Amino acid sequence: MASDKELSDFLESVERRAFKQAAYAVRKDEAALDIVQDAMIKLAEKYGDKPAGELPMLFQRILQNTIHDYFRREKVRGTWVTLFSGLRGNAEESEEFDLLESYEAEAGSEAAESSEDKVARGQVLTAIDEEIQKLPGRQREAFLLRYWQDLDVAETAATMGCSEGSVKTHCSRATHALAQALKSRGIRL
C-alpha cells in the first residue's frame, strides 16, 4: 500500500504533465486545473490505499474519465444555455420565431468553425500522425516523451535508458524529419 508520502510524491510528479494533457484536451487552462484537481482528489479518496506501482495507471484512467465528464457536462450545459438565451428577446418580438434562423454560434467555438476548416484540420492532424508513425522507433519515442508527455531531457533519458545527449539527438532528428515530411506534403506549421 502506498504511504501518504508516496501518494503525495506521486501526485507532485504527475501534476505538470496531467495539467498539460488536460489543457491540450479542453483548451481552457481554468477548466484543466479543475480537471486535474478533481482527478487527484478522486485518486487520493478512492485509491490511496493501493500499492504505489498501481498509481500511475489508475491516475491516468481517472484523468481521462474526468476529461470525458467535463465534455459531457459542457455539451449539455452549452445546449441548454444556447437554447434559452436565444429565446429571450426574439420570442417576444415575433409570433413566428424560428430558433434556427436566429441561432449564432459563439465565436471560437466548434459550432462556429466551418465544415471546410474542420476537414482541413482533420487532414493536417492525420498527416502529422502518419509522419510520426514513420519515424524510427527511438526518434518517435523521444519525440513523444519530450513533446507529448512533456518530460524534460533527464526524465526522457531515464525512461528510454539512454544518455541526455542521445535524447537531444533523437528529438532533433525527429523534428527535422517531421518538418521536412510535412513541408513536402504542403503543410506549413
N, C-alpha and C positions, 0 to 999 in steps of 0.2 A: 504494500500500500504506500502511496505517495505521502510523504510528510508535508506539513504546511509549508516548510521551506522549499521543498522540491516543487510543490504546486506553484508557489509564488515565483520561483526562479523560472519555471516553465512559462508561465504567463508573461513574465517580463521578456523572455527571449522571443516569444512569438508576436508580441504586441505590434511592433512596427510592420512586420510582414502581413499580419492579419488586417491592419488598417489599410495598407496599400492594396491588398486584394479586395477588400470591401469597397474602397474608394473607386477602384477600377470598375467594379461591378455596378455600383449605383450612381457614380458620377457626382456625388454630393458629399463633401467632407463631414458635415454635421451628421448626416444620416450614417455614414461609415463609422464614425466614432460611436454612435449609439449601438450599431450592429455589433461591433467588436466588444463593447462593454456588456451587452446582453449575452453574447456568446461566452464571454469569460465568466460571468455570473452563473450561467447555466452549468458550465463545466465544474465550477467550484461547488455549487449546491448539489448537483446530482451525481457527479463522477469524481469528486475529490478523494474518495476512498479507493480509487482504482490504482493499480501499480503505475509508477512513473513512466514506464515504457509504453503504456497504452494511451497516455495523454495526447500525444501528437495526432493520432488518427481520430480519437474522439473529438478533439477540439476542431479539427478540420471539418468533420461531419456536422458538428453543431454550428460552426460558422456558415457553412453552405446552406443549412436549413434556415438559419436566421436571415440570410440574404434572400432566400426564396420567400420567406414570410414577409419581408419588407415589400417585395414586389407585389405580392398578393394584396397586402393592405393598401398600397399605393394605387393599384388598379381599381379596387373597389371605391376607395376614397375619391379618386380622380373622376370616376364615372358619376358618382352622385353629386359631387360639388359642381361639376360642369353642367349637369342636367338642371340642377336647381338654380344655379347662378344665371343661366341663360333664360330661365323662365320669368324671372322677376320683372324686369322692365318691359319686355316685349309682350307679355301676355296681357298686360293692362292696356296697351296701346291699340291692339287689334284683336278682333274676334277670330280671324283666320291666321292664327300664329302657327308657324311651322318651325320646329326646333332645328331641323337640318339646314334650313335656309339661313338661320341666324347664328349657327354654331361657328365659332372661330377657335381654332386650336391655339394654345398658348405657344408663343414664340420660343423656339429652342426645344420644345417637347417632341417626342417621337411622332405624335399625331400631326405636327406641323411640317414634318420632313416629307418631301415629295417622294413618290414611288421611285423616280429615277435616282434620287440620292440614296435611297435605301438599297437599291440594286447595286449601284456603283460601290457603296461602302462594303456590301457583302462580297462583291467580286474582289475588291482590294484585300479584304481580310482573308479570303480563301487563297489568294495568290501568296500572301505573306506566309500563311500556314504551310502551303505546298513547298515554298522555298526553304522554310525552316526544317521541314522533314527531309529535304535533300542534303542538308549539311552533314558532314561526317559526325559520327556519334559523339566524340569528345567535344567538338565545337558546339554541337547542338546542346549538349548537357551543360557546358559552361555558360553559353548564351542564356538558356532558360533559367538557370540558377541565379545568374547575376541580374538579368533584366526582367524576368517574370517573377521569381521568388524574392527578388530584391536582397539577395545575400551580398555581403561585402566580399572582397577578394579573398581574405583569410578564411571566411566561412565556406566559400565555394571551394577553395583549395582543400580544406579539411574534409568536405563532403565528397569531393572527387578523388581524394587520396593522391594529390599531386602538389607541386610547388605553386606558390603565388605567381611566379613568372610564367608558368605553364598556363595558368588560368587567364592571365592577361593576353598571352599569345593566342590561345583558343578564342577568346572573346573578340580580339582584334580581327582575326581571320574570319570569324563568323560574321561580324558586322560588315566587313568589306565585301565578303561573298554575297551576303543578302542585299546590300546596296547595289552591287553590280547586277545581280539577277533581277531585282525589281526594276532597275533602270532599263534593262534590256526588254522588259515586259511593258515599258512605258509608264511605270508607276513612279511618281516623284513624291517622296515623303518629306 
